[in-house]
Every structure is written in structure tokens, then in C-alpha cells.
């Protein structure tokens, strides 16, 4: 799905048939699961490199027994054997139908791959952007992953940045990540004293 990342967003991945009428159990890949129960059509990933195919959704409900899972019943699938053919496929929506997040919140998929630039501190600065105009930000690396704390655990997500000297963990906090430009694939950071040493275990 790499070539299609900007066109589609995965909302679930089919795990196995569920029941005997063509339903499938799927792992939910969205922070807005309740929205899925209102959908009337979705797109199914194909096993080839072709475009995902539109399919009507007869019903969808959230599993009460398996947290983080949902049950989907697609039109035209009425048996266990037919549902078995869907195992492993992603359920997709066009990127335009993705939920709009409030200011200051970001989709993890949008942060992965962003370039990280470090802003250097100066005694007196006039900012038209978070970085000083007098000092060019220094490229550190790219975001390889985002570590989250869990569904019921409050905490700051951590950016895993792949740098020339190894992995650097940077909290996704406002006082550190001064500017996030998702469209430009760029994040400007101001690292607190000691962060590099903490990463090095020193």
C-alpha cells in the first residue's frame, strides 16, 4: 500500500471469518471506531497492485468481546468460505473522508517520514517562525516511528528519529516540537538540555 498512502487511509484489517453468514472480524486501525458503524460503503484492498474496489457495507458493529475489533458484513459475502478470501486485507477510505482533527493533533501516519530540524537557541530573537532567522535549522534525521502510551494511559507520544548517529527519541510536546508542517513533511524542534545524553543512557 506504499504507493497509495496519500490516496487511502486504512481503517481496519480483516483477521478472519466471524460467524457463518459471511461476516469478518477485523482489527480496527482508527481512533474513531464509532464512526465505522455509520458507514454504508468502504473500499477493499486488492491482493494485486490494482486500485481498491468499492463495496457496500451491509452492517458493522464493534465487538463487545474483543477490544479493538469490529465485525463487518459486506454485500455479496454470505458464507464462511467467501469471508475466508478476505483474510488479511485492509479496509480503506479515501483520504478525503478522513476525520478532521483539532488544531495541535496529528495522525501518526502523517508524522512518519517527516524531516526533523533542530532550532538553535539565541539570546534575543524575533521570530516570524519558531526558528531564528539568523541561524539555519540543522537537519537531524527523519521520523521512523511514533511511540504512543496506550488507549487508557495519558502521556506524550514519542517521535523515534533515525539520525546519522543512531536513534533519537523526541517527545511530541509543544515546548519541544515548535513547528509541525505536515504538508511540507517538516518538524522543527528545540531540544532541551540533556535530551541527547538521556538517549545515550548517560
C-alpha positions, 0 to 999 in steps of 0.5 A: 500500500506504499504507493497509495498512502496519500490516496487511502487511509486504512481503517481496519484489517480483516483477521478472519471469518466471524460467524457463518453468514459471511461476516469478518472480524477485523482489527480496527486501525482508527481512533474513531471506531464509532464512526465505522458503524455509520458507514454504508460503503468502504473500499477493499484492498486488492491482493494485486497492485490494482486500485481498491474496489468499492463495496457496500457495507451491509452492517458493522458493529464493534465487538463487545468481546474483543477490544479493538475489533469490529465485525463487518458484513459486506454485500455479496459475502454470505458464507464462511468460505467467501469471508475466508478470501478476505483474510488479511486485507485492509479496509480503506477510505479515501483520504478525503473522508478522513476525520478532521482533527483539532488544531495541535493533533496529528495522525501518526501516519502523517508524522512518519517520514517527516524531516526533523530540524533542530532550532538553535537557541539565541539570546534575543530573537524575533521570530516570524517562525519558531526558528531564528532567522539568523541561524539555519535549522540543522537537519537531524534525521527523519521520523521512523516511528511514533511511540504512543502510551496506550488507549487508557494511559495519558502521556506524550507520544514519542517521535523515534528519529533515525539520525546519522548517529543512531536513534533519537527519541523526541517527545511530541510536546509543544515546548519541544516540537515548535513547528509541525508542517505536515504538508511540507513533511517538516518538524522543527524542534528545540531540544532541551538540555540533556535530551541527547545524553538521556538517549545515550543512557548517560 
